[in-house]
């Protein structure tokens, strides 16, 4: 899941980016409203964290500008101002939620998860595919009740497939979705992570081809047969 963080305080921005990266989000950071607009206008994000007080374009104006252009990405506004009037202005500008600084990181994480779920209304809190379960709130994966230890990128790849269960992803698309635009690796890196993910799922009892190769196109979750469902 990709988050755009627009925050002019570099200390806060870098700390938040590190915390969110530890939670398996891909984070792009902009330190002013103009840079935030350029990123939001050029790339797709699952959520925007938007500070109110920004140089060049302030957060309220940026939020209004995004909404006026039809950008429906969930927006969580961050501000040091804690008055009803300030909250109303932010929400009226098109923000989906509002959090006052200083805030608790656990509360921020919970609000992010809630907004991302709301943005994809059909996505349940726990993602399931047959006997495989991924819980985004705890970053844990289980197969038939057995915990599957994954690296952060393996977890992110599996979450990507589970959130888009019928979609085929090429290696280039996986890299684009799960790595920062500034540090995108070669496509072979995605192949290596998928190989590691398959090996760990197999060790936990999952089918060898749970993540199947669609030749010439990419990868996807293999369709679950009725026999497999009834036998489980």
PyMOL commands that set and color helices and strands:
alter all, ss='L'
color gray80, all
select helices_A, chain A and resi 10-22+33-42+59-68+84-92+105-119+152-163+171-178+187-203+226-231
alter helices_A, ss='H'
color red, helices_A
select strands_A, chain A and resi 2-6+26-30+47-51+75-79+97-100+126-129+132-135+140-143+146-147+211-214+218-221
alter strands_A, ss='S'
color yellow, strands_A
deselect
rebuild
show_as cartoon
